[in-house]
Every structure is written in C-alpha cells, then in structure tokens.
Amino acid sequence: MALPHTTAAVPIARALVRTALADVDEGADCDTAELLTAELVANAVEHTDGSTPIELAVELLPEGCRVEVHDPDPSPPGDLAGQPPHRMPDPWQEHGRGLLLVRTLSTACGHRPTARGKAVWFRLPRAPAQA
C-alpha cells in the first residue's frame, strides 16, 4: 500500500495494520503492531526525501505477522538489528526510542535493500489466546 510521504501516513498506516490484523487474525497483537508500524513510518517520513511515497506491506503468517515499511533511502536505519545501545535515550528528548521499541517488542527485525531504497521490517508472534 502506497502512503503519502507526510506525517499523515502514520495514522493511515496504523489503521491499515489494525484492520488487516483484526479482520483476519484473531490472535494478532494489534496494539504492538500499530505502535511499531507507526515508529517505522514516522522514521521513513522524517529521515527520507519526500518525493516518493512510503510503502507499507503486511504479511500474515501462521505464527504471527511481518510488517515492512519501504522508503527511497538505501542507508541503514540506525542500529535496528544490533544490540541495544550502551546508554539509554535521554528521557527528556522527544526522539531516540523508536528503534529501541522495535528491537524490544518484536520477535525479529531488520532491514534489506530494495530496488528503490530499503525495506525496514519487524515480526510479531500471535498473541496468546484470551481466557
């Protein structure tokens, strides 16, 4: 799904992920999927050139879901797949926690080059069944 390269892409992406997971996968953790998707889309909008759309892909898997956000910049997205930084982000700053959230809350995450930039992705497991 192509999204506008503006901050309006964030709530659109959240709604698309929630709809995709809620309609098809009763065991999906929609809240976490929305949060992590919002982080990746916001990063793509903030840190890449605004001349092309951001793309969102949601893949439903038997064990959970995989979400990818495609942007036109081939540069890696900080330290997404590595170990957490030795120092925690400054609690008074507005930025610096997005990739930490993705690393911490997903079962796997990373990035890969694409023909037009890169894809940044995360995987989430199915949420445990509610009693």
URGIHU-V48003 format. One record per helix or strand of 3 or more residues. SS is the DSSP state (a for helix, b for strand). FROM is the first residue (numbers start at 1). TO is the last residue. If there is no record, write none. Layout:
ss->SS from->FROM to->TO
ss->SS from->FROM to->TO
This chain:
ss->a from->8 to->24
ss->a from->30 to->47
ss->b from->54 to->61
ss->b from->64 to->71
ss->a from->98 to->105
ss->b from->108 to->114
ss->b from->117 to->125
